[in-house]
C-alpha cells in the first residue's frame, strides 16, 4: 500500500521540524485549513519527498531561497532548525548565508544570519567556532 502525499508530508514535517512547527500548522489550519493542507501535501508530501535531492540538500536550498527573499524569516528559522536536525553545522549554515550576500545583498544576508542566530541560541549551539 502506497502512503498518501498528505501522510508523507506530515511524517516529513514531524521528523524534521518537530512539535513547534506542528503547532504552527495547527494554528494555520484554524485560519486557513486548505492552505495548511497545501503546505503539508504539496510542499512536504510531493516536492520534499522527491528522490532527485536528499533532505539535507533541500534544507540548504530552502535556507538560501528564504534568506534571499528577505521577508520570510519565520520560515527561514524553521529550515535552519531542520538543517541542524539533518546534521548541517552552524558554520555551514552561516557560510550559506554569507554567500547569499553576494547574490541577494548584505541586508538580506545579515537579517538571515540574525534569524539563524536565534535558532542557534535556542538550541544552545551559539558557541561553536566559525571560521573567518
C-alpha positions, 0 to 999 in steps of 0.5 A: 500500500502506497502512503498518501502525499498528505501522510508523507508530508506530515511524517516529513514535517514531524521528523524534521521540524518537530512539535513547534512547527506542528503547532504552527500548522495547527494554528494555520489550519484554524485560519486557513485549513486548505492552505495548511493542507497545501503546505503539508501535501504539496510542499512536504508530501510531493516536492520534499519527498522527491528522490532527485535531492536528499533532505539535507540538500533541500534544507540548504536550498530552502535556507538560501531561497528564504534568506534571499527573499528577505521577508520570510524569516519565520520560515527561514528559522524553521529550515535552519532548525531542520538543517541542524536536525539533518546534521548541517553545522552552524558554520555551514549554515552561516557560510550559506548565508554569507554567500547569499550576500553576494547574490541577494545583498548584505541586508538580506544576508545579515537579517538571515544570519540574525534569524539563524542566530536565534535558532542557534541560541535556542538550541544552545549551539551559539558557541561553536567556532566559525571560521573567518 
